[in-house]
Amino acid sequence: MLSFTFQYKLIPNKSQSAQIDEWLEICRRVYNWNNCERKDWIKARKNNISSCSLIKEYIIPAEAKFPNYNIQAVNLTIAKKENPELKKVQSQVLQSTLKRLDKAWTDFFNKKQKRGLPRYKQSNQFRSFTYPQIKESVFEGNKVRLPKIGWIKFKKSREFPTGMIPKQLRVVKKAVGYFIQIIFVSTEDIPDIVPGMSSLGIDAGISSFIATSDGELIETPQFVKKAASKLQSLQRKLKHKIKGSSNWLKLQRMIAKLHFVVTSRRTDWLFKLAHQLYDKTDNIFVENLDFRGWQKGLFGKQINNSAIGKFINQILPFVCFKRGVYYQKVDKNYTSQICPQCATNTGKKSLNQRVHHCDCGAIMNRDIAAAKVIQQRGEIAVGHTVKEIACGGDATGVQLQLNLVGSH
């Protein structure tokens, strides 16, 4: 199943904004209460059967089952009869809140995920709720009808995707206002993208943002660095304010808005860069890197500010899929040591050595040389595409694509 998520800015009035905030608070309390119920069940089974705490002991009957989603969903229905405040929120929205909690606990029990124990949410940490099922009838021009809230205008910055139907809607509160995120789905089968003729290797750099195999070095945009000084000034002022005061909250909102602006500009720049790269080639090859290790190293702040991991692992594959360009990751080992011209190993280079030298006479930028090696490995992996005339001689109109594996 193919799915896309489109985001639009909501334009609610004062009463609708207050109602959305009230829903967020109710959903947060439901999340925390049910999270507490699960934690209490575990605490009640931690002590030995022959001893108990000298201070206090929370006792739950031994036959009581772990409060999973099904049990808590039934308890939520009962709680609605006793607490009329819960009836203000649409029932499916509350159920999706329980599913959100259940997923957090599922990830906690999954050893491969390595997630911590789900925490209680503060008011500034619970900023969204979800309608798990919606229909096309809830949209009318630049308006959306949210059940139990009503019609709300939104900025329709782009048209809905054709041939797809809306499946789910999420309302999100951000520093600059409210947004809706609509998930569109399609059941049509999408064929796999096949490799084309031209190729481009991309190396994630340190001195530059990325280097391409065609000899281009793309620098990291400067707006992140410019915003860093302003952010530092605001955080210095925040340090001297009383936590929770009106001035403290005002500065917190200013810092959040600055983060939002920088993130939006950076994401926009990354998408435009991805489209520029795809205009050049039919195949794109990158290193199979784990950027989590990079974030803990010497250049961790630079890696986080540039969002190179998001660009390589999320934005590039997505734009590749939309544009019909082949995308693949290749082996990352020794890309900076292999000479792209003679394929010999020139040895390990230090970080301050930015120029590649080889006995064969090759002299080029270190990152560009690594990008060329990545391109060569990608072409070997998929098979270099060569066109030949199928009938031989001067016959035209019929061509055959032969994948000559290992041509390099």
C-alpha positions as CSV (number, residue, x, y, z in Angstrom):
1,M,0.0,0.0,0.0
2,L,1.3,3.4,-1.0
3,S,0.8,6.3,1.4
4,F,1.7,10.0,1.5
5,T,1.4,12.5,4.4
6,F,0.5,16.1,3.5
7,Q,0.6,18.9,6.0
8,Y,-1.5,22.1,6.0
9,K,-1.7,25.0,8.4
10,L,-5.0,25.3,10.3
11,I,-6.7,28.7,10.8
12,P,-9.1,28.2,13.7
13,N,-11.0,30.9,15.6
14,K,-10.5,31.5,19.3
15,S,-13.2,29.0,20.4
16,Q,-11.9,26.3,18.1
17,S,-8.3,26.9,19.4
18,A,-9.5,26.6,23.0
19,Q,-11.4,23.4,22.1
20,I,-8.3,21.8,20.5
21,D,-6.2,22.7,23.6
22,E,-8.9,21.1,25.8
23,W,-8.8,17.9,23.7
24,L,-5.1,17.8,24.0
25,E,-5.2,18.1,27.7
26,I,-7.9,15.4,28.1
27,C,-6.0,13.0,25.8
28,R,-2.8,13.7,27.8
29,R,-4.6,12.8,31.1
30,V,-6.0,9.6,29.5
31,Y,-2.5,8.7,28.3
32,N,-0.9,9.3,31.7
33,W,-3.6,7.6,33.7
34,N,-3.4,4.4,31.7
35,N,0.4,4.6,31.7
36,C,0.3,4.8,35.5
37,E,-2.0,1.7,35.5
38,R,0.5,-0.3,33.6
39,K,3.4,0.8,35.7
40,D,1.5,0.0,39.0
41,W,0.8,-3.5,37.7
42,I,4.5,-4.1,37.2
43,K,5.5,-2.6,40.6
44,A,3.0,-4.8,42.3
45,R,4.9,-7.9,41.0
46,K,8.5,-6.8,41.8
47,N,8.7,-7.7,45.4
48,N,9.2,-11.2,46.8
49,I,6.1,-13.1,47.8
50,S,7.4,-13.6,51.4
51,S,8.3,-10.0,52.1
52,C,6.9,-6.5,51.6
53,S,8.1,-2.9,51.8
54,L,8.3,-1.3,55.3
55,I,6.9,2.0,54.0
56,K,4.0,1.1,51.7
57,E,3.0,-1.6,49.2
58,Y,0.7,-1.3,46.2
59,I,-1.2,-4.5,46.0
60,I,-3.0,-5.8,42.8
61,P,-4.7,-9.2,42.9
62,A,-2.5,-12.0,41.5
63,E,-5.2,-13.0,39.0
64,A,-5.4,-9.6,37.5
65,K,-4.1,-9.5,33.9
66,F,-1.7,-7.0,32.5
67,P,-3.8,-3.9,31.4
68,N,-3.2,-4.1,27.7
69,Y,-5.0,-2.1,25.0
70,N,-8.2,-4.3,25.0
71,I,-8.6,-4.1,28.7
72,Q,-8.0,-0.4,28.9
73,A,-10.3,0.3,26.0
74,V,-13.1,-1.4,27.9
75,N,-12.3,0.5,31.1
76,L,-12.3,3.7,29.0
77,T,-15.9,3.0,28.0
78,I,-16.9,2.5,31.6
79,A,-15.0,5.7,32.7
80,K,-17.0,7.8,30.2
81,K,-20.2,7.0,32.2
82,E,-18.6,8.3,35.4
83,N,-16.6,11.2,34.0
84,P,-18.6,13.3,31.5
85,E,-15.5,15.3,30.6
86,L,-14.3,12.3,28.5
87,K,-17.4,12.6,26.3
88,K,-16.2,16.0,25.0
89,V,-13.6,14.1,22.9
90,Q,-14.5,12.0,20.0
91,S,-14.3,8.3,20.9
92,Q,-11.9,7.2,18.2
93,V,-9.5,10.0,19.2
94,L,-9.4,8.6,22.7
95,Q,-8.9,5.1,21.4
96,S,-6.0,6.3,19.2
97,T,-4.4,7.7,22.3
98,L,-4.6,4.3,24.0
99,K,-3.0,2.8,20.8
100,R,-0.2,5.4,21.0
101,L,0.5,4.3,24.6
102,D,0.3,0.6,23.6
103,K,2.8,1.1,20.8
104,A,5.2,2.8,23.3
105,W,4.9,-0.3,25.6
106,T,5.3,-2.7,22.7
107,D,8.6,-1.0,21.7
108,F,9.7,-1.1,25.4
109,F,9.2,-4.9,25.5
110,N,10.9,-5.4,22.1
111,K,14.6,-5.9,22.9
112,K,15.6,-5.0,19.3
113,Q,14.0,-1.5,19.7
114,K,16.0,-0.7,22.9
115,R,13.4,1.8,24.0
116,G,13.1,3.0,27.6
117,L,10.1,2.8,29.9
118,P,7.3,5.0,28.6
119,R,7.2,8.3,30.6
120,Y,4.4,10.5,31.7
121,K,3.6,13.4,29.3
122,Q,3.7,17.0,30.4
123,S,1.5,19.6,28.8
124,N,4.2,20.7,26.4
125,Q,5.1,17.1,25.4
126,F,1.6,16.0,24.3
127,R,0.8,18.1,21.2
128,S,-1.2,16.0,18.8
129,F,-4.3,13.8,18.6
130,T,-5.4,11.5,15.7
131,Y,-8.7,10.8,13.9
132,P,-7.9,7.2,12.8
133,Q,-10.6,7.1,10.1
134,I,-11.8,10.0,7.9
135,K,-13.7,10.3,4.6
136,E,-13.4,12.6,1.6
137,S,-16.6,14.3,2.6
138,V,-14.9,16.1,5.5
139,F,-13.0,18.3,3.0
140,E,-14.7,21.1,1.1
141,G,-12.4,23.5,-0.7
142,N,-10.0,25.0,1.9
143,K,-12.1,23.8,4.9
144,V,-12.0,20.6,6.9
145,R,-14.8,19.3,9.2
146,L,-13.3,17.8,12.4
147,P,-15.9,15.7,14.2
148,K,-17.2,17.4,17.4
149,I,-15.2,20.5,16.5
150,G,-16.7,21.7,13.2
151,W,-15.6,23.3,10.0
152,I,-12.1,24.9,10.2
153,K,-10.3,26.8,7.4
154,F,-6.8,25.7,6.4
155,K,-4.1,27.0,4.0
156,K,-4.3,24.7,1.0
157,S,-0.7,25.3,-0.1
158,R,-0.9,22.4,-2.5
159,E,-3.6,20.2,-4.1
160,F,-4.4,16.8,-2.8
161,P,-2.7,13.9,-4.6
162,T,-4.8,12.5,-7.4
163,G,-5.9,8.8,-7.3
164,M,-5.5,8.6,-3.6
165,I,-8.0,8.7,-0.8
166,P,-7.6,10.3,2.7
167,K,-7.3,7.6,5.4
168,Q,-6.2,9.3,8.6
169,L,-5.9,12.9,10.0
170,R,-3.7,14.2,12.8
171,V,-4.1,17.6,14.5
172,V,-0.7,18.9,15.7
173,K,0.0,22.0,17.8
174,K,3.4,23.6,17.0
175,A,5.1,26.8,18.1
176,V,3.6,28.8,15.2
177,G,0.1,27.5,15.3
178,Y,-2.0,24.4,14.5
179,F,-1.5,22.0,11.6
180,I,-3.3,19.0,10.1
181,Q,-1.4,16.1,8.7
182,I,-3.5,14.0,6.3
183,I,-2.4,10.5,5.3
184,F,-3.5,9.6,1.8
185,V,-3.3,5.9,0.7
186,S,-3.6,4.1,-2.6
187,T,-3.9,0.3,-3.2
188,E,-2.3,0.4,-6.6
189,D,0.8,-1.7,-7.1
190,I,3.9,0.4,-7.9
191,P,6.6,-1.3,-10.0
192,D,10.1,-1.3,-8.8
193,I,12.4,1.3,-10.3
194,V,15.1,-0.2,-12.5
195,P,18.6,1.2,-13.0
196,G,19.2,3.7,-15.8
197,M,22.2,4.8,-17.9
198,S,23.8,7.6,-16.0
199,S,25.0,7.3,-12.3
200,L,26.0,9.7,-9.5
201,G,27.8,8.9,-6.3
202,I,27.3,11.0,-3.2
203,D,29.7,11.2,-0.2
204,A,28.6,12.7,3.1
205,G,31.3,15.2,3.9
206,I,32.6,17.0,7.0
207,S,34.2,20.1,5.5
208,S,31.3,20.3,3.0
209,F,27.7,19.0,3.2
210,I,28.1,16.4,0.4
211,A,30.4,15.7,-2.5
212,T,29.3,14.3,-5.8
213,S,31.2,12.1,-8.2
214,D,30.9,14.7,-11.0
215,G,33.3,17.0,-8.9
216,E,30.8,19.2,-7.1
217,L,31.2,20.2,-3.5
218,I,28.0,21.5,-1.8
219,E,28.5,23.6,1.3
220,T,26.2,23.5,4.3
221,P,23.8,26.5,4.3
222,Q,24.7,29.4,6.6
223,F,21.2,30.2,8.0
224,V,21.7,27.5,10.7
225,K,24.9,29.2,11.9
226,K,23.2,32.6,11.9
227,A,20.3,31.4,13.9
228,A,22.7,29.7,16.4
229,S,23.9,33.1,17.8
230,K,20.4,34.4,18.2
231,L,19.4,31.1,19.9
232,Q,22.3,31.3,22.2
233,S,21.3,34.9,23.2
234,L,17.7,33.8,24.0
235,Q,18.8,30.8,26.0
236,R,21.2,33.0,28.0
237,K,18.3,35.3,28.9
238,L,16.1,32.3,29.8
239,K,18.6,31.1,32.3
240,H,18.0,34.2,34.5
241,K,14.2,34.0,34.4
242,I,12.1,32.3,37.1
243,K,10.9,28.9,35.7
244,G,7.2,28.9,35.0
245,S,6.9,32.7,35.1
246,S,5.2,34.7,32.2
247,N,8.6,36.0,31.0
248,W,10.0,32.5,31.1
249,L,7.1,31.2,29.1
250,K,7.4,34.1,26.6
251,L,11.1,33.3,26.0
252,Q,10.3,29.6,25.6
253,R,7.8,30.4,22.9
254,M,10.4,32.6,21.1
255,I,12.9,29.8,21.2
256,A,10.4,27.3,19.9
257,K,9.5,29.6,17.0
258,L,13.1,30.1,16.1
259,H,13.7,26.3,16.1
260,F,10.6,25.9,13.9
261,V,11.8,28.5,11.4
262,V,15.3,27.0,11.1
263,T,13.9,23.5,10.7
264,S,11.5,24.6,8.0
265,R,14.1,26.5,6.0
266,R,16.6,23.6,6.3
267,T,14.0,21.0,5.2
268,D,13.0,23.2,2.2
269,W,16.7,23.5,1.2
270,L,17.3,19.8,1.5
271,F,14.3,18.9,-0.7
272,K,15.4,21.5,-3.4
273,L,18.9,20.0,-3.3
274,A,17.5,16.5,-3.7
275,H,15.6,17.5,-6.8
276,Q,18.7,19.2,-8.3
277,L,20.7,16.0,-7.9
278,Y,18.0,13.9,-9.5
279,D,17.9,16.2,-12.5
280,K,21.4,15.2,-13.3
281,T,21.2,11.4,-13.3
282,D,19.2,8.2,-13.5
283,N,20.9,6.4,-10.6
284,I,22.1,7.7,-7.2
285,F,24.4,5.7,-4.9
286,V,25.2,6.6,-1.3
287,E,27.2,5.0,1.5
288,N,25.4,2.7,4.0
289,L,26.3,4.8,7.0
290,D,25.0,4.8,10.6
291,F,24.8,8.5,11.5
292,R,24.0,7.8,15.1
293,G,27.7,7.2,15.7
294,W,28.6,10.5,13.9
295,Q,26.3,12.4,16.3
296,K,28.3,11.3,19.3
297,G,31.7,12.2,17.8
298,L,33.8,15.3,17.4
299,F,31.5,16.8,14.7
300,G,28.2,15.9,16.4
301,K,26.9,19.4,16.6
302,Q,27.8,20.0,12.9
303,I,26.1,16.8,11.9
304,N,22.9,17.6,13.8
305,N,22.7,21.1,12.5
306,S,23.2,20.0,8.9
307,A,20.7,17.1,9.1
308,I,22.8,15.0,6.8
309,G,21.4,11.8,8.2
310,K,17.8,12.9,7.4
311,F,18.9,13.9,3.9
312,I,20.6,10.6,3.1
313,N,18.2,8.2,4.7
314,Q,14.8,9.9,4.3
315,I,14.6,12.8,1.8
316,L,16.8,11.3,-0.9
317,P,14.9,7.9,-1.1
318,F,11.5,9.7,-1.0
319,V,12.4,12.2,-3.8
320,C,14.0,9.3,-5.7
321,F,10.7,7.3,-5.5
322,K,8.7,10.3,-6.7
323,R,11.0,11.2,-9.6
324,G,11.6,7.5,-10.7
325,V,15.3,7.6,-10.1
326,Y,17.1,4.4,-8.9
327,Y,18.5,4.7,-5.3
328,Q,20.8,2.3,-3.6
329,K,23.3,2.2,-0.6
330,V,26.7,0.6,-1.1
331,D,29.4,-0.7,1.2
332,K,31.0,2.2,3.2
333,N,34.3,0.6,4.0
334,Y,37.5,2.1,2.7
335,T,35.8,4.6,0.3
336,S,38.3,7.3,1.4
337,Q,41.3,5.0,0.9
338,I,40.7,3.5,-2.5
339,C,41.9,5.4,-5.5
340,P,39.0,5.9,-8.0
341,Q,41.5,5.9,-10.9
342,C,43.6,2.8,-10.3
343,A,41.6,1.0,-7.5
344,T,44.7,0.7,-5.2
345,N,44.5,1.3,-1.5
346,T,46.4,4.5,-0.6
347,G,46.2,4.0,3.1
348,K,44.2,5.6,5.9
349,K,44.0,9.4,5.8
350,S,43.7,11.7,8.8
351,L,40.8,14.2,9.1
352,N,43.0,17.2,8.2
353,Q,44.2,15.5,5.0
354,R,41.6,16.8,2.5
355,V,43.4,16.0,-0.8
356,H,43.7,12.5,-2.3
357,H,47.1,11.7,-3.8
358,C,48.0,8.4,-5.6
359,D,51.1,7.1,-7.3
360,C,49.1,6.8,-10.5
361,G,49.0,10.6,-10.7
362,A,45.5,11.1,-9.4
363,I,45.1,14.3,-7.4
364,M,41.7,15.4,-6.3
365,N,39.6,16.4,-3.3
366,R,39.3,13.6,-0.8
367,D,35.5,13.7,-0.7
368,I,35.1,13.8,-4.5
369,A,37.4,10.8,-4.7
370,A,35.3,8.9,-2.2
371,A,32.1,9.8,-4.2
372,K,33.7,8.4,-7.4
373,V,34.4,5.1,-5.5
374,I,30.8,5.0,-4.3
375,Q,29.6,5.5,-7.9
376,Q,31.9,2.6,-9.1
377,R,30.6,0.3,-6.4
378,G,27.0,1.1,-7.2
379,E,27.5,0.4,-10.9
380,I,29.1,-2.9,-10.1
381,A,26.3,-3.8,-7.7
382,V,23.5,-3.2,-10.2
383,G,25.3,-3.9,-13.4
384,H,26.5,-1.2,-15.8
385,T,23.7,-0.6,-18.4
386,V,24.9,-0.7,-22.1
387,K,22.7,-0.3,-25.1
388,E,23.3,-2.4,-28.2
389,I,21.4,-2.8,-31.5
390,A,19.6,-6.1,-31.2
391,C,19.5,-6.9,-34.9
392,G,23.1,-5.9,-35.5
393,G,24.4,-3.9,-38.5
394,D,22.6,-0.6,-39.2
395,A,19.2,-1.8,-38.1
396,T,17.4,0.9,-36.1
397,G,14.4,1.2,-33.9
398,V,15.0,-2.0,-31.8
399,Q,17.4,-1.8,-29.0
400,L,18.3,-4.2,-26.2
401,Q,19.6,-3.3,-22.8
402,L,22.2,-5.7,-21.5
403,N,23.3,-5.5,-17.9
404,L,27.0,-6.4,-17.9
405,V,27.5,-7.3,-14.3
406,G,31.1,-6.6,-13.1
407,S,32.0,-4.3,-16.0
408,H,34.1,-2.3,-13.6
